[in-house]
Amino acid sequence: MEGIQIRHAEPSDYPSIIAVVNEWWGGRSMANMLPKLFFVHFRQTSFVAEHGGNVVGFLVGFISQTFSNEAYIHFAGVHPGFRKKGLGRALYERFLDGVKKEGCGVVRCVTSPVNKGSVSFHRRMGFAMEPTKRSIEGIPVAEDYDGKGEDRVLFYKRLDA
């Protein structure tokens, strides 16, 4: 990861990230899932990776207000040209270390069951999948989790184990 700098997210990062989100997801419409409020209100737990002055990765997360022992990763992405080089892992580790220092013992996140790369990444990162009533190809799926037809895989990772 030579030449890559990881720092806290800033509101000024939003335009450059939102401009590439759909492209990084192969044309899937993802931008509406990433409002600017995350870059304003969750800067201490959100990160941006830059290379040569360009954004090449990001992670948006927060500590739960409801469950003070838990943190949540809302959205993370890596430029396709920088994947499989440890950048996603580095962003996650920065987040995990930070929220652990704040007293969190569990981190949660969700992904779409169609995003096989994300499912594999989270498993390699040591996340477990919440059991559900339904599974697809051995992956537990929470039906209609984010609305009708919006199934999700629910992940968690214990930090205090």
C-alpha positions as CSV (number, residue, x, y, z in Angstrom):
1,M,0.0,0.0,0.0
2,E,2.9,2.3,-0.8
3,G,1.8,5.9,-1.4
4,I,-1.6,5.5,0.2
5,Q,-2.7,7.7,3.0
6,I,-5.6,6.9,5.2
7,R,-7.2,9.7,7.2
8,H,-10.5,10.7,8.7
9,A,-13.3,11.6,6.3
10,E,-14.3,15.2,5.8
11,P,-17.4,16.8,4.3
12,S,-15.3,18.0,1.4
13,D,-14.7,14.3,0.5
14,Y,-18.3,13.8,-0.3
15,P,-18.5,15.1,-3.9
16,S,-15.5,13.0,-5.2
17,I,-16.8,9.8,-3.5
18,I,-20.4,10.1,-4.5
19,A,-19.3,10.8,-8.1
20,V,-17.6,7.3,-8.3
21,V,-19.8,5.1,-6.1
22,N,-22.0,3.7,-8.8
23,E,-19.0,3.1,-11.1
24,W,-17.1,1.3,-8.4
25,W,-20.1,-1.0,-7.9
26,G,-20.2,-2.0,-11.6
27,G,-23.0,0.4,-12.4
28,R,-25.3,-0.7,-9.6
29,S,-27.3,2.3,-8.2
30,M,-25.6,2.8,-4.8
31,A,-25.2,6.6,-4.4
32,N,-28.6,7.0,-2.7
33,M,-27.4,4.8,0.2
34,L,-24.6,7.3,1.0
35,P,-25.9,10.6,2.1
36,K,-23.6,13.5,2.9
37,L,-24.6,13.4,6.6
38,F,-22.1,10.6,7.2
39,F,-19.3,12.8,6.1
40,V,-20.5,15.6,8.5
41,H,-21.6,13.7,11.6
42,F,-19.4,10.6,11.7
43,R,-15.9,11.9,10.8
44,Q,-14.1,10.3,13.7
45,T,-15.2,6.8,12.7
46,S,-15.1,7.3,8.9
47,F,-12.0,7.1,6.8
48,V,-10.8,8.0,3.3
49,A,-7.8,6.5,1.5
50,E,-5.9,8.6,-1.0
51,H,-3.2,7.9,-3.6
52,G,-1.7,10.8,-5.5
53,G,-4.4,13.2,-4.3
54,N,-7.2,10.9,-5.5
55,V,-9.7,9.0,-3.4
56,V,-9.1,5.3,-3.8
57,G,-11.1,4.0,-0.9
58,F,-13.4,4.9,2.0
59,L,-15.2,3.5,5.0
60,V,-18.2,5.1,6.7
61,G,-19.1,3.9,10.1
62,F,-20.3,4.9,13.5
63,I,-20.8,3.9,17.1
64,S,-24.4,2.9,17.9
65,Q,-26.4,5.4,20.0
66,T,-28.7,2.6,21.0
67,F,-26.1,-0.1,21.8
68,S,-23.1,1.7,23.2
69,N,-21.0,-1.5,23.0
70,E,-21.6,-1.8,19.3
71,A,-20.3,-0.1,16.1
72,Y,-21.7,-0.3,12.6
73,I,-20.0,-0.1,9.2
74,H,-22.5,1.5,6.9
75,F,-20.6,1.7,3.6
76,A,-17.1,0.9,2.4
77,G,-15.6,0.9,-1.1
78,V,-12.3,0.5,-2.8
79,H,-11.5,1.7,-6.3
80,P,-11.4,-1.4,-8.6
81,G,-7.8,-0.7,-9.6
82,F,-6.7,-0.9,-5.9
83,R,-8.6,-4.0,-4.9
84,K,-6.9,-7.2,-3.7
85,K,-4.0,-5.2,-2.3
86,G,-5.0,-4.9,1.4
87,L,-6.6,-1.5,1.2
88,G,-10.1,-2.7,2.3
89,R,-8.5,-4.6,5.1
90,A,-6.5,-1.5,6.2
91,L,-9.6,0.6,6.2
92,Y,-11.5,-2.0,8.3
93,E,-8.6,-2.4,10.7
94,R,-8.4,1.3,11.2
95,F,-12.2,1.4,12.0
96,L,-12.0,-1.7,14.2
97,D,-9.1,-0.4,16.2
98,G,-10.7,3.0,16.7
99,V,-14.1,1.7,17.9
100,K,-12.4,-0.9,20.2
101,K,-10.5,1.9,21.9
102,E,-13.9,3.6,22.4
103,G,-15.2,0.5,24.2
104,C,-17.0,-1.3,21.5
105,G,-17.0,-5.1,21.7
106,V,-19.0,-5.8,18.6
107,V,-19.1,-4.5,15.0
108,R,-22.0,-5.1,12.7
109,C,-22.5,-4.6,9.0
110,V,-24.8,-5.8,6.2
111,T,-24.3,-6.6,2.5
112,S,-26.5,-7.8,-0.4
113,P,-26.4,-11.5,-1.0
114,V,-25.7,-10.8,-4.7
115,N,-22.4,-9.1,-3.7
116,K,-20.3,-12.2,-3.5
117,G,-17.1,-10.3,-3.2
118,S,-18.3,-8.5,-0.1
119,V,-19.5,-11.7,1.5
120,S,-16.1,-13.3,0.9
121,F,-14.3,-10.2,2.1
122,H,-16.2,-10.1,5.4
123,R,-15.7,-13.8,6.0
124,R,-11.9,-13.4,5.5
125,M,-12.0,-10.4,7.9
126,G,-13.4,-12.8,10.6
127,F,-17.0,-11.6,10.5
128,A,-19.6,-14.2,11.3
129,M,-23.1,-14.3,9.7
130,E,-26.2,-14.0,11.8
131,P,-28.3,-17.1,11.4
132,T,-31.6,-16.5,9.6
133,K,-34.6,-18.6,8.5
134,R,-33.6,-18.6,4.8
135,S,-30.3,-19.2,3.1
136,I,-29.1,-18.9,-0.5
137,E,-26.2,-21.2,-1.5
138,G,-25.3,-21.7,2.2
139,I,-25.4,-18.0,3.0
140,P,-28.0,-16.9,5.6
141,V,-30.2,-14.2,4.2
142,A,-32.5,-11.8,6.1
143,E,-35.5,-11.4,3.8
144,D,-36.8,-7.9,3.2
145,Y,-34.3,-6.5,5.7
146,D,-34.1,-3.1,4.0
147,G,-37.6,-3.2,2.5
148,K,-39.6,-5.4,0.1
149,G,-37.2,-7.5,-2.0
150,E,-34.1,-5.9,-0.3
151,D,-32.5,-9.0,1.3
152,R,-29.3,-8.7,3.3
153,V,-26.6,-10.8,4.8
154,L,-26.1,-9.7,8.5
155,F,-22.5,-9.8,9.7
156,Y,-21.0,-9.3,13.2
157,K,-17.5,-9.4,14.6
158,R,-16.7,-9.7,18.3
159,L,-13.8,-7.4,19.3
160,D,-13.7,-8.5,22.9
161,A,-13.2,-12.2,22.3
